[in-house]
Amino acid sequence: MTRSKSNSKQQINDTIYQININEAIKTANFSRKKSKIYIALLWVMFDVSDIQGRIGAAQALKPGEGESS
């Protein structure tokens, strides 16, 4: 193999390697964003569940019971 063919083949391999690195970085960034979204959704679900529990507890109280202000 001539030197120019060897160099161009090496350049192609380097380019493919760089593309693979870039794809891995994009995937990691997407994964991190996705996990942040899941955490936010879980937080909202927890808050809604907590609020629903408090509403249920408040509805179960008789008039005049509960916290005094």
C-alpha positions in Angstrom: 0.0 0.0 0.0 1.3 3.4 -0.9 1.9 6.1 1.7 -1.0 8.3 0.5 -3.4 5.4 0.6 -2.3 4.6 4.1 -2.7 8.2 5.2 -6.2 8.5 3.7 -7.2 5.2 5.3 -5.9 6.5 8.6 -7.8 9.8 8.1 -11.0 7.8 7.5 -10.4 5.7 10.6 -9.8 8.9 12.6 -13.0 10.5 11.3 -15.0 7.4 12.1 -13.5 7.3 15.6 -14.4 11.0 16.1 -18.0 10.4 14.9 -18.3 7.6 17.4 -17.1 9.8 20.2 -19.5 12.6 19.2 -22.4 10.1 19.1 -21.5 8.8 22.5 -21.4 12.3 23.9 -24.8 13.1 22.3 -26.3 9.9 23.8 -24.9 10.7 27.3 -26.3 14.3 27.1 -29.7 13.0 26.0 -29.7 10.4 28.7 -28.9 13.1 31.3 -31.7 15.3 30.1 -34.1 12.4 30.0 -33.3 11.5 33.6 -33.8 15.1 34.7 -37.3 15.0 33.1 -38.1 11.7 34.9 -37.0 13.2 38.2 -39.1 16.2 37.6 -42.1 14.0 36.8 -41.6 11.9 39.9 -41.4 15.1 42.0 -44.7 16.4 40.5 -46.4 13.0 41.0 -45.2 13.0 44.7 -46.5 16.5 45.2 -49.9 15.7 43.7 -50.2 12.6 45.8 -49.3 14.5 48.9 -51.9 17.2 48.1 -54.5 14.6 47.4 -53.7 13.0 50.8 -54.1 16.3 52.6 -57.4 17.1 50.8 -58.7 13.6 51.8 -57.6 14.1 55.4 -59.2 17.6 55.5 -62.5 16.3 54.1 -62.5 13.5 56.8 -62.4 16.1 59.6 -65.7 17.3 61.1 -66.4 21.0 61.0 -64.5 22.8 63.6 -61.7 20.2 63.9 -58.3 20.7 62.5 -55.6 23.2 62.9 -56.4 26.5 64.6 -55.1 29.7 63.1 
